[in-house]
Amino acid sequence: MSALSRRNWLFVVLAVGLTALDGCNSPTLPLPPPSPPAIQSVMSLNGQAVIKGGDYAVEPHAKVTCLNHASNLMRETTADVRGAFVLGIEAEPGNTLGCWQQVDHLISDPVMVVVPPAQR
């Protein structure tokens, strides 16, 4: 092989390698927050709020976390294969809860829900 063709071959190999690396740095879409319609219910019973998300409320197997802004108490659970979840957290009526999902290293923005008056 001549020096010129070796140089061209090296250039092609480097260009292909750099193009492949650039593809790995492409941006990803942000993880959406659980949407309020997806949160089927928030109940308050005996100082406990129960947050239920129906099928496809979050990503399958996502970690769902809720923070009670009044007490700074946090609880988490893992969604099932269909993205449904049930999470209990100590809360009083009127407390605001921020709930978000996490999949791998991606964390969604929180959705805020207010704990309703206690049900009997």
LUMSE-60115 format. One record per residue: residue in one letter; x, y, z of N, C-alpha, C in turn. Coordinates in steps of 0.05 Angstrom, whole numbers, padded with zeros to 5 digits, always signed. Each point is the difference from the previous one (the first is absolute). Layout:
<nodes>
AXYZXYZXYZ
...
</nodes>
This chain:
<nodes>
M+00017-00024+00000-00017+00024+00000+00018+00025+00000
S-00007+00019-00016+00016+00025-00001-00007+00017+00025
A+00017+00019+00005-00004+00018+00023-00026+00016-00003
L-00006+00007-00024-00025+00016-00005-00025-00017+00006
S+00000-00024-00009-00024-00017+00005-00002-00007+00029
R+00023-00004+00014-00001-00005+00029-00012+00024+00014
R+00008+00024-00008-00010+00024+00012-00031+00003-00005
N-00008-00006-00024-00029+00001-00007-00015-00021+00017
W+00010-00024+00002-00013-00021+00015-00002+00008+00030
L+00021+00012+00011-00001+00009+00028-00021+00022+00003
F-00002+00018-00019-00020+00021+00001-00028-00011+00000
V-00005-00020-00017-00027-00012-00002-00007-00014+00026
V+00019-00015+00012-00005-00014+00025-00006+00020+00022
L+00016+00022+00002-00005+00020+00020-00027+00014-00004
A-00007+00006-00025-00025+00014-00005-00024-00018+00008
V+00001-00025-00007-00021-00019+00007-00002-00003+00030
G+00023-00002+00014+00000-00003+00029-00012+00025+00014
L+00008+00024-00009-00011+00024+00012-00030+00003-00006
T-00009-00008-00023-00029+00001-00006-00015-00018+00018
A+00011-00024+00005-00014-00019+00018-00001+00011+00028
L+00022+00013+00010-00001+00011+00027-00019+00023+00002
D-00003+00016-00021-00018+00023+00000-00029-00010+00003
G-00007-00022-00011-00027-00011+00002-00007-00007+00028
C+00020-00007+00017-00006-00007+00028-00007+00024+00016
N+00008+00024-00009-00006+00024+00015-00025+00014-00008
S-00016-00013-00016-00025+00012-00009-00019+00005+00024
P-00014+00022+00000-00018+00006+00022-00023-00020+00001
T-00010-00005+00024-00023-00017+00004-00024+00017+00008
L-00024-00010-00004-00024+00014+00009-00002-00001+00030
P-00008+00021+00013-00004-00001+00029-00022-00019+00008
L+00003-00011+00024-00021-00018+00011-00024+00017+00008
P-00024-00006-00009-00023+00017+00007-00008-00005+00029
P-00011+00020+00014-00010-00005+00027-00025-00017-00001
P-00007-00013+00022-00026-00013+00001-00021+00022-00003
S-00019-00003-00017-00020+00021-00005-00023-00003+00020
P-00012+00023+00008-00022-00001+00019-00022-00019-00008
P-00008-00001-00026-00021-00020-00007+00009-00028+00005
A+00026-00006-00002+00010-00027+00004-00001-00008+00029
I+00001+00020+00018-00003-00006+00029-00030-00003+00005
Q-00008-00025+00003-00029-00006+00002-00012+00011+00025
S+00014-00001+00022-00012+00010+00024+00021+00007+00021
V-00008+00019+00017+00016+00007+00024-00020-00001+00022
M+00003-00018+00019-00018-00003+00023+00014+00007+00025
S-00014+00010+00019+00011+00005+00027-00016-00016+00020
L+00014-00016+00015-00013-00017+00020+00019-00004+00024
N-00008+00009+00023+00016-00003+00025+00028+00010-00003
G+00003+00025-00011+00027+00012-00002+00017-00012-00022
Q-00012-00015-00018+00015-00013-00021-00013+00008-00027
A+00017+00008-00019-00010+00005-00027+00008-00024-00017
V-00019-00009-00017+00005-00022-00018-00002+00010-00028
I+00022-00001-00015+00000+00009-00028+00000-00024-00018
K-00020-00001-00018-00002-00022-00018+00003+00009-00029
G+00017-00013-00015+00003+00005-00028-00008-00025-00016
G-00018+00004-00019-00010-00022-00016+00020-00010-00020
D-00008-00018-00016+00017-00011-00022+00011+00024-00017
Y+00026-00001-00005+00013+00020-00017+00002+00027+00012
A-00004+00002+00027+00003+00026+00013+00029+00009-00001
V+00019-00019+00002+00029+00005-00002+00012-00022-00018
E+00025+00002-00004+00014-00021-00016+00000-00026+00015
P-00001-00023-00014+00002-00026+00014+00025-00002+00017
H-00004-00010+00024+00022-00004+00020+00014+00026+00009
A-00012+00023-00005+00012+00025+00009-00001+00002+00031
K+00019+00014+00011-00001+00006+00028-00017+00025+00003
V-00021-00001+00016-00018+00022+00005+00005+00011+00028
T+00005+00026+00002+00007+00012+00025-00020+00023+00005
C-00009+00002+00025-00017+00023+00008+00012+00014+00024
L-00001+00026+00000+00011+00016+00022-00023+00017+00011
N-00004-00002+00027-00019+00017+00014+00014+00026+00006
H-00008+00022-00013+00014+00025+00003-00004+00012+00028
A-00021-00008+00015-00005+00010+00027+00020-00012+00020
S+00006-00026-00004+00016-00014+00020+00028-00008-00011
N+00004+00004-00025+00025-00009-00014+00004-00030+00001
L-00022-00015+00004+00001-00029+00001-00002-00010-00029
M+00016-00020-00006+00000-00012-00027-00005-00030+00001
R-00016-00010-00019-00005-00028-00002+00003-00008-00030
E+00008-00025-00005+00002-00009-00027-00010-00028-00003
T-00006-00007-00025-00009-00027-00007+00009-00004-00029
T-00004-00025-00009+00007-00006-00028-00026-00008-00015
A-00003+00012-00023-00023-00006-00017+00001-00028-00010
D-00023-00011-00007+00000-00028-00011+00006+00001-00030
V-00003-00023-00013+00007-00002-00028-00017+00017-00018
R-00024+00008+00009-00018+00017-00015+00002+00029+00008
G+00018+00007+00018+00003+00028+00008-00020+00009+00022
A-00014-00019+00012-00019+00006+00022+00016-00001+00027
F-00010+00016+00019+00013+00000+00026-00020+00009+00022
V+00006-00007+00025-00014+00009+00024+00021+00008+00020
L-00002+00024+00011+00020+00011+00018-00014+00012+00024
G+00008-00007+00024-00011+00011+00024+00021+00019+00013
I-00009+00023+00010+00018+00019+00013-00016+00014+00022
E+00013+00005+00023-00012+00015+00021-00006+00028-00009
A-00025+00009+00002-00007+00027-00009-00028+00007+00012
E-00003+00026+00003-00026+00010+00011-00015+00013-00023
P-00026+00002+00002-00015+00014-00021+00011+00028-00004
G+00002+00008-00025+00011+00027-00007+00030-00001-00006
N+00014-00021+00008+00029-00002-00006+00004-00002-00031
T+00021+00012-00010+00007-00002-00028+00021-00022-00003
L-00004-00018-00018+00019-00021-00006+00011+00004-00028
G+00026-00003-00003+00013+00000-00026+00007-00028-00007
C-00009-00010-00023+00006-00028-00008+00014+00000-00027
W+00021-00017-00002+00015-00002-00025+00008-00029-00004
Q+00009-00005-00025+00010-00027-00006+00029+00001-00008
Q+00014-00022+00004+00028-00002-00007+00004-00027-00015
V+00013+00001-00023+00007-00023-00016+00030+00002-00005
D+00015-00018+00009+00029+00001-00002+00010+00026+00012
H+00014+00017-00015+00009+00025+00010-00018+00024-00007
L-00022-00006-00014-00018+00021-00008-00022+00005+00021
I-00003+00025+00008-00020+00007+00021-00019+00020-00012
S-00026-00005+00002-00020+00019-00011-00004+00024+00018
D-00013+00020-00010-00009+00022+00017-00022-00011+00017
P-00005+00013+00023-00022-00010+00018-00027+00010-00010
V-00020-00015+00007-00028+00009-00002-00009+00005+00028
M-00015+00021+00005-00008+00008+00026-00030-00009+00004
V-00005-00012+00023-00027-00007+00008-00005+00009+00028
V-00025+00008+00006-00007+00008+00027-00017-00022+00013
V+00007-00007+00024-00015-00021+00015-00027+00011+00007
P-00021-00014-00009-00028+00008+00006-00007-00005+00029
P-00024+00010+00008-00009-00006+00027-00003-00030+00004
A+00003-00008+00025-00001-00029+00007-00027-00012-00008
Q+00001-00025-00010-00024-00015-00007-00006-00020+00023
R-00025-00005+00004-00008-00018+00022-00010-00025-00011
</nodes>
